[in-house]
Amino acid sequence: MPLQRSDIASKFVDRFGSPPRWVVRAPGRVNLIGEHTDYNDGFALPLAIDRAVWIALRPCGDRRVDVHSVDFDDTDRFLLDDLVKTSDGWEEYLKGTAWSLQEAGLAISGWEGVIQGDVPLGAGLSSSAALELATARAFAAVDSLDWEPAAMARLAQRAENQWVGVNCGIMDQLISAAGRRNCALLIDCRTLEFTPVAFPDGVAVAVLDTSTRRGLVDSAYNERRRQCEETARRFGVKALRDVDANMFERLAGCLDESTRRRAKHVVTENDRTVRAAEAMRRGDLAELGTLLVESHRSLRDDFEVSNDALDAMVEAALAHPACHGARMTGAGFGGCAVALIDAARAESFVEEVSADYLVRTSLTPAVYVCEATDGASVVEAE
């Protein structure tokens, strides 16, 4: 069962002896379609999910941050006037966010708090973006900062790029900041404009955790991004967003085979994502499902970021009669898949796909149905 406000508030009382001044939350996300398009200025169609990072906090009246992580059973303290990266741990996401806010000229103050989340770590559901946006929401609460989702998402992305060292695009942070209940967001990752797209009646989104994990910093993620950027330069455009199918076919001959396939994925994925949003608006689940499957094949064969476990999970999901379509989601190399399913048959889907995947891989998955929720928010204030 997802965490509740009362869970984190009671842990704050246990640690500090009185109720928190604020409780804030920022959700993880699952991306329906539009993978590895965000850092190519393209399109993505994610939803914020009902798994989040929560912070219960109160101001401390000085320039220090004192925070305890329930998940890691660890406490960290740092000074806003002396921010230094000292590890690769969870605390660096908080320090990086503080650094980014101050670099942008925002006046922030210290606080003390307790942090807990139920976004699975390393599963491709953007636990890091949720932590960054929850931290930004905490600082905004303490100092009554204006909350503009796109601007805060940019600052959180800068923290992950320049402080943590993961060269991610903007999609994860933006959906965590700006998610809408019962909707996916069609995000233009160049302009940061986003359009809510309501889910058709009778469908649900299932997250399928393969129980395999990857580390983005140590993976081939940054290599894929470099290949895309180099291709855009060779084509004389700002980003692969500016390449349509006709241009790609005309110019792809100058690329080596590996780079050609990487670029092909991005060009076709942008087209699939826009078409998927249109299919959702029409309630065309058959086309939407087909586009999800095509996306997985492209990620597997052209972008080469799937793995055996993800492929097995997608196959298990597609074999169930409740499933309209499924694909790996997130950066890849492990983590989760996503499936669009009939809500009325969600229980049998979870049970039967879990069992099928176990037979296929000998791994025990975590499969659960999620709801689209609002983005980062102050849940409660005194």
GULUMFI-159118 format. One record per residue (C-alpha): x, y, z; residue in three letters. Coordinates in nm, 2 decimals. Layout:
N
PT/X/Y/Z/ALA
...
END
This chain:
382
PT/0.00/0.00/0.00/MET
PT/0.14/0.34/-0.09/PRO
PT/0.28/0.56/0.19/LEU
PT/0.04/0.81/0.35/GLN
PT/0.09/1.15/0.51/ARG
PT/0.03/1.00/0.85/SER
PT/0.32/0.76/0.81/ASP
PT/0.59/1.02/0.76/ILE
PT/0.43/1.27/1.01/ALA
PT/0.44/1.01/1.29/SER
PT/0.81/0.93/1.21/LYS
PT/0.88/1.30/1.24/PHE
PT/0.72/1.31/1.58/VAL
PT/0.92/1.01/1.69/ASP
PT/1.24/1.18/1.60/ARG
PT/1.18/1.54/1.69/PHE
PT/0.91/1.52/1.96/GLY
PT/0.65/1.74/1.80/SER
PT/0.44/1.75/1.48/PRO
PT/0.60/1.88/1.15/PRO
PT/0.53/2.23/1.02/ARG
PT/0.48/2.09/0.67/TRP
PT/0.45/1.76/0.49/VAL
PT/0.55/1.76/0.12/VAL
PT/0.55/1.49/-0.14/ARG
PT/0.68/1.45/-0.50/ALA
PT/0.58/1.15/-0.71/PRO
PT/0.78/0.91/-0.91/GLY
PT/0.67/0.85/-1.26/ARG
PT/0.61/0.58/-1.52/VAL
PT/0.65/0.68/-1.89/ASN
PT/0.39/0.53/-2.12/LEU
PT/0.59/0.61/-2.43/ILE
PT/0.86/0.85/-2.54/GLY
PT/1.19/0.69/-2.42/GLU
PT/1.53/0.85/-2.46/HIS
PT/1.35/1.14/-2.65/THR
PT/1.37/1.40/-2.37/ASP
PT/1.74/1.49/-2.40/TYR
PT/1.68/1.50/-2.78/ASN
PT/1.43/1.78/-2.73/ASP
PT/1.15/1.55/-2.83/GLY
PT/0.82/1.43/-2.69/PHE
PT/0.73/1.21/-2.40/ALA
PT/0.40/1.08/-2.25/LEU
PT/0.45/1.01/-1.88/PRO
PT/0.23/1.00/-1.57/LEU
PT/0.30/1.08/-1.21/ALA
PT/0.23/0.77/-1.00/ILE
PT/0.09/0.71/-0.66/ASP
PT/0.44/0.62/-0.53/ARG
PT/0.63/0.92/-0.39/ALA
PT/0.90/1.07/-0.18/VAL
PT/0.77/1.24/0.13/TRP
PT/0.94/1.49/0.36/ILE
PT/0.80/1.60/0.70/ALA
PT/0.99/1.91/0.81/LEU
PT/1.01/2.23/1.02/ARG
PT/1.23/2.53/0.99/PRO
PT/1.54/2.54/1.21/CYS
PT/1.61/2.91/1.20/GLY
PT/1.96/2.89/1.06/ASP
PT/2.15/2.78/0.75/ARG
PT/2.18/2.41/0.82/ARG
PT/1.98/2.11/0.69/VAL
PT/1.94/1.82/0.92/ASP
PT/1.75/1.53/0.76/VAL
PT/1.70/1.16/0.85/HIS
PT/1.63/0.90/0.58/SER
PT/1.39/0.63/0.70/VAL
PT/1.47/0.41/0.40/ASP
PT/1.85/0.42/0.45/PHE
PT/1.83/0.45/0.83/ASP
PT/2.09/0.73/0.79/ASP
PT/2.11/1.10/0.90/THR
PT/2.29/1.38/0.71/ASP
PT/2.36/1.73/0.81/ARG
PT/2.50/2.00/0.58/PHE
PT/2.54/2.38/0.57/LEU
PT/2.38/2.58/0.29/LEU
PT/2.69/2.81/0.29/ASP
PT/2.93/2.52/0.26/ASP
PT/2.79/2.27/0.02/LEU
PT/3.05/2.00/-0.08/VAL
PT/2.99/1.67/-0.26/LYS
PT/3.13/1.40/-0.03/THR
PT/2.97/1.08/-0.15/SER
PT/2.74/0.91/-0.41/ASP
PT/2.46/0.86/-0.16/GLY
PT/2.10/0.98/-0.12/TRP
PT/2.21/1.30/0.05/GLU
PT/2.38/1.43/-0.26/GLU
PT/2.04/1.48/-0.43/TYR
PT/1.94/1.71/-0.14/LEU
PT/2.27/1.90/-0.15/LYS
PT/2.26/1.92/-0.53/GLY
PT/1.91/2.07/-0.52/THR
PT/2.01/2.32/-0.26/ALA
PT/2.31/2.42/-0.47/TRP
PT/2.10/2.46/-0.78/SER
PT/1.84/2.67/-0.61/LEU
PT/2.11/2.90/-0.47/GLN
PT/2.29/2.92/-0.81/GLU
PT/1.96/3.04/-0.95/ALA
PT/1.96/3.33/-0.70/GLY
PT/1.69/3.19/-0.47/LEU
PT/1.72/3.27/-0.10/ALA
PT/1.67/2.95/0.09/ILE
PT/1.69/2.86/0.46/SER
PT/1.76/2.56/0.67/GLY
PT/1.52/2.30/0.80/TRP
PT/1.51/1.97/0.98/GLU
PT/1.31/1.68/0.87/GLY
PT/1.24/1.31/0.80/VAL
PT/1.23/1.17/0.45/ILE
PT/1.08/0.84/0.33/GLN
PT/0.97/0.71/-0.01/GLY
PT/0.80/0.42/-0.17/ASP
PT/0.93/0.47/-0.53/VAL
PT/1.14/0.16/-0.59/PRO
PT/1.50/0.25/-0.62/LEU
PT/1.68/0.19/-0.95/GLY
PT/1.36/0.06/-1.11/ALA
PT/1.33/0.33/-1.38/GLY
PT/1.05/0.51/-1.20/LEU
PT/1.25/0.82/-1.12/SER
PT/1.31/0.79/-0.75/SER
PT/1.59/1.05/-0.80/SER
PT/1.37/1.31/-0.96/ALA
PT/1.11/1.25/-0.69/ALA
PT/1.37/1.31/-0.42/LEU
PT/1.49/1.63/-0.60/GLU
PT/1.14/1.77/-0.64/LEU
PT/1.04/1.68/-0.28/ALA
PT/1.35/1.86/-0.16/THR
PT/1.28/2.17/-0.38/ALA
PT/0.92/2.17/-0.24/ARG
PT/1.05/2.16/0.11/ALA
PT/1.28/2.46/0.05/PHE
PT/0.99/2.64/-0.12/ALA
PT/0.77/2.58/0.18/ALA
PT/1.02/2.71/0.43/VAL
PT/1.09/3.03/0.24/ASP
PT/0.75/3.08/0.07/SER
PT/0.90/3.06/-0.28/LEU
PT/0.68/3.07/-0.58/ASP
PT/0.62/2.72/-0.72/TRP
PT/0.64/2.72/-1.10/GLU
PT/0.67/2.36/-1.21/PRO
PT/0.87/2.40/-1.53/ALA
PT/1.13/2.63/-1.36/ALA
PT/1.16/2.40/-1.06/MET
PT/1.20/2.10/-1.29/ALA
PT/1.48/2.28/-1.47/ARG
PT/1.66/2.34/-1.14/LEU
PT/1.62/1.99/-1.03/ALA
PT/1.75/1.86/-1.36/GLN
PT/2.06/2.08/-1.32/ARG
PT/2.12/1.93/-0.98/ALA
PT/2.12/1.58/-1.13/GLU
PT/2.33/1.68/-1.43/ASN
PT/2.59/1.89/-1.26/GLN
PT/2.60/1.78/-0.90/TRP
PT/2.50/1.41/-0.91/VAL
PT/2.66/1.35/-1.25/GLY
PT/2.38/1.19/-1.44/VAL
PT/2.32/1.35/-1.78/ASN
PT/1.94/1.31/-1.77/CYS
PT/1.69/1.49/-1.97/GLY
PT/1.40/1.70/-1.83/ILE
PT/1.11/1.46/-1.85/MET
PT/1.15/1.29/-1.51/ASP
PT/1.17/1.62/-1.32/GLN
PT/0.89/1.78/-1.51/LEU
PT/0.63/1.51/-1.46/ILE
PT/0.72/1.49/-1.09/SER
PT/0.67/1.87/-1.07/ALA
PT/0.36/1.90/-1.29/ALA
PT/0.17/1.57/-1.29/GLY
PT/-0.21/1.58/-1.32/ARG
PT/-0.45/1.33/-1.15/ARG
PT/-0.60/1.08/-1.39/ASN
PT/-0.39/1.21/-1.68/CYS
PT/-0.07/1.15/-1.87/ALA
PT/0.11/1.46/-1.98/LEU
PT/0.23/1.50/-2.34/LEU
PT/0.55/1.69/-2.28/ILE
PT/0.74/1.89/-2.54/ASP
PT/1.08/1.86/-2.39/CYS
PT/1.22/2.16/-2.59/ARG
PT/0.96/2.42/-2.48/THR
PT/0.85/2.24/-2.16/LEU
PT/0.49/2.29/-2.27/GLU
PT/0.27/2.01/-2.15/PHE
PT/-0.08/1.90/-2.23/THR
PT/-0.29/1.67/-2.00/PRO
PT/-0.42/1.37/-2.19/VAL
PT/-0.70/1.19/-1.99/ALA
PT/-0.70/0.81/-1.97/PHE
PT/-0.99/0.64/-2.14/PRO
PT/-1.25/0.49/-1.92/ASP
PT/-1.20/0.13/-1.81/GLY
PT/-0.82/0.12/-1.85/VAL
PT/-0.54/0.10/-1.59/ALA
PT/-0.17/0.13/-1.59/VAL
PT/0.04/-0.16/-1.45/ALA
PT/0.40/-0.12/-1.34/VAL
PT/0.60/-0.44/-1.38/LEU
PT/0.92/-0.44/-1.18/ASP
PT/1.16/-0.71/-1.31/THR
PT/1.36/-0.71/-0.99/SER
PT/1.67/-0.63/-1.19/THR
PT/1.85/-0.30/-1.13/ARG
PT/2.09/-0.06/-1.31/ARG
PT/2.29/0.24/-1.22/GLY
PT/2.26/0.52/-1.47/LEU
PT/2.59/0.68/-1.38/VAL
PT/2.77/0.35/-1.46/ASP
PT/2.56/0.24/-1.75/SER
PT/2.56/0.31/-2.12/ALA
PT/2.31/0.59/-2.08/TYR
PT/2.56/0.87/-2.12/ASN
PT/2.71/0.69/-2.42/GLU
PT/2.37/0.68/-2.59/ARG
PT/2.32/1.04/-2.53/ARG
PT/2.66/1.13/-2.68/ARG
PT/2.57/0.93/-2.99/GLN
PT/2.24/1.12/-3.03/CYS
PT/2.41/1.46/-2.99/GLU
PT/2.68/1.37/-3.24/GLU
PT/2.43/1.26/-3.50/THR
PT/2.24/1.59/-3.46/ALA
PT/2.56/1.78/-3.52/ARG
PT/2.63/1.57/-3.83/ARG
PT/2.28/1.64/-3.96/PHE
PT/2.32/2.01/-3.90/GLY
PT/2.03/2.04/-3.65/VAL
PT/2.00/2.14/-3.29/LYS
PT/1.86/1.80/-3.18/ALA
PT/1.72/1.48/-3.32/LEU
PT/1.38/1.63/-3.25/ARG
PT/1.43/1.83/-3.58/ASP
PT/1.48/1.52/-3.79/VAL
PT/1.18/1.36/-3.95/ASP
PT/1.16/1.03/-4.13/ALA
PT/1.24/1.17/-4.47/ASN
PT/1.55/1.36/-4.35/MET
PT/1.67/1.05/-4.17/PHE
PT/1.64/0.83/-4.47/GLU
PT/1.82/1.09/-4.68/ARG
PT/2.11/1.14/-4.44/LEU
PT/2.14/0.81/-4.25/ALA
PT/2.39/0.67/-4.50/GLY
PT/2.67/0.88/-4.35/CYS
PT/2.64/0.70/-4.01/LEU
PT/2.79/0.38/-3.89/ASP
PT/2.54/0.10/-3.82/GLU
PT/2.53/0.14/-3.44/SER
PT/2.48/0.52/-3.45/THR
PT/2.22/0.49/-3.73/ARG
PT/2.01/0.25/-3.52/ARG
PT/2.03/0.48/-3.22/ARG
PT/1.91/0.78/-3.42/ALA
PT/1.64/0.57/-3.59/LYS
PT/1.49/0.49/-3.25/HIS
PT/1.47/0.86/-3.15/VAL
PT/1.31/0.97/-3.48/VAL
PT/1.05/0.70/-3.48/THR
PT/0.98/0.72/-3.11/GLU
PT/0.90/1.09/-3.13/ASN
PT/0.64/1.01/-3.40/ASP
PT/0.50/0.72/-3.20/ARG
PT/0.46/0.94/-2.89/THR
PT/0.26/1.21/-3.07/VAL
PT/0.04/0.94/-3.23/ARG
PT/-0.01/0.77/-2.89/ALA
PT/-0.14/1.09/-2.73/ALA
PT/-0.38/1.12/-3.02/GLU
PT/-0.49/0.76/-2.98/ALA
PT/-0.55/0.82/-2.61/MET
PT/-0.77/1.12/-2.68/ARG
PT/-0.98/0.91/-2.92/ARG
PT/-0.99/0.61/-2.69/GLY
PT/-0.83/0.39/-2.95/ASP
PT/-0.67/0.13/-2.73/LEU
PT/-0.58/-0.10/-3.01/ALA
PT/-0.36/0.16/-3.18/GLU
PT/-0.22/0.28/-2.84/LEU
PT/-0.12/-0.08/-2.75/GLY
PT/0.04/-0.13/-3.09/THR
PT/0.25/0.18/-3.05/LEU
PT/0.37/0.06/-2.70/LEU
PT/0.48/-0.27/-2.85/VAL
PT/0.66/-0.10/-3.14/GLU
PT/0.84/0.12/-2.89/SER
PT/0.97/-0.18/-2.70/HIS
PT/1.10/-0.34/-3.01/ARG
PT/1.28/-0.02/-3.11/SER
PT/1.43/0.01/-2.76/LEU
PT/1.54/-0.35/-2.77/ARG
PT/1.67/-0.37/-3.12/ASP
PT/1.77/-0.02/-3.22/ASP
PT/1.86/0.16/-2.90/PHE
PT/1.97/-0.16/-2.73/GLU
PT/1.87/-0.07/-2.37/VAL
PT/1.65/-0.36/-2.29/SER
PT/1.77/-0.69/-2.12/ASN
PT/1.64/-1.05/-2.10/ASP
PT/1.44/-0.98/-1.79/ALA
PT/1.26/-0.68/-1.94/LEU
PT/1.19/-0.87/-2.26/ASP
PT/1.05/-1.16/-2.06/ALA
PT/0.83/-0.93/-1.86/MET
PT/0.69/-0.76/-2.17/VAL
PT/0.62/-1.11/-2.33/GLU
PT/0.44/-1.22/-2.01/ALA
PT/0.23/-0.91/-2.01/ALA
PT/0.13/-0.93/-2.37/LEU
PT/0.03/-1.30/-2.33/ALA
PT/-0.24/-1.20/-2.08/HIS
PT/-0.58/-1.12/-2.24/PRO
PT/-0.63/-0.80/-2.03/ALA
PT/-0.32/-0.64/-2.18/CYS
PT/-0.36/-0.38/-2.46/HIS
PT/0.02/-0.32/-2.49/GLY
PT/0.34/-0.33/-2.30/ALA
PT/0.70/-0.20/-2.32/ARG
PT/1.00/-0.14/-2.11/MET
PT/1.00/0.20/-1.94/THR
PT/1.28/0.42/-1.81/GLY
PT/1.64/0.44/-1.92/ALA
PT/1.67/0.06/-1.95/GLY
PT/1.93/-0.20/-1.86/PHE
PT/1.69/-0.34/-1.60/GLY
PT/1.41/-0.19/-1.39/GLY
PT/1.04/-0.19/-1.50/CYS
PT/0.81/-0.24/-1.78/ALA
PT/0.47/-0.07/-1.82/VAL
PT/0.14/-0.22/-1.95/ALA
PT/-0.20/-0.07/-2.04/LEU
PT/-0.47/-0.31/-1.92/ILE
PT/-0.84/-0.35/-1.87/ASP
PT/-0.91/-0.22/-1.52/ALA
PT/-1.18/-0.48/-1.46/ALA
PT/-0.92/-0.76/-1.50/ARG
PT/-0.64/-0.60/-1.31/ALA
PT/-0.63/-0.85/-1.03/GLU
PT/-0.59/-1.15/-1.25/SER
PT/-0.33/-0.97/-1.46/PHE
PT/-0.12/-0.90/-1.16/VAL
PT/-0.14/-1.26/-1.03/GLU
PT/-0.10/-1.44/-1.36/GLU
PT/0.17/-1.22/-1.51/VAL
PT/0.37/-1.24/-1.19/SER
PT/0.36/-1.62/-1.20/ALA
PT/0.44/-1.63/-1.57/ASP
PT/0.74/-1.41/-1.53/TYR
PT/0.87/-1.62/-1.24/LEU
PT/0.85/-1.93/-1.46/VAL
PT/1.03/-1.75/-1.74/ARG
PT/1.32/-1.60/-1.53/THR
PT/1.32/-1.76/-1.18/SER
PT/1.29/-1.40/-1.05/LEU
PT/1.02/-1.28/-0.82/THR
PT/0.87/-0.96/-0.97/PRO
PT/0.67/-0.68/-0.81/ALA
PT/0.36/-0.60/-1.02/VAL
PT/0.11/-0.34/-0.92/TYR
PT/-0.16/-0.12/-1.06/VAL
PT/-0.09/0.25/-1.02/CYS
PT/-0.30/0.57/-1.05/GLU
PT/-0.20/0.90/-1.21/ALA
PT/-0.16/1.16/-0.94/THR
PT/-0.08/1.53/-0.91/ASP
PT/0.28/1.66/-0.91/GLY
PT/0.49/1.78/-0.62/ALA
PT/0.28/1.95/-0.35/SER
PT/0.25/2.06/0.01/VAL
PT/0.02/1.80/0.16/VAL
PT/-0.02/1.95/0.50/GLU
PT/0.08/2.27/0.68/ALA
PT/0.02/2.36/1.04/GLU
END
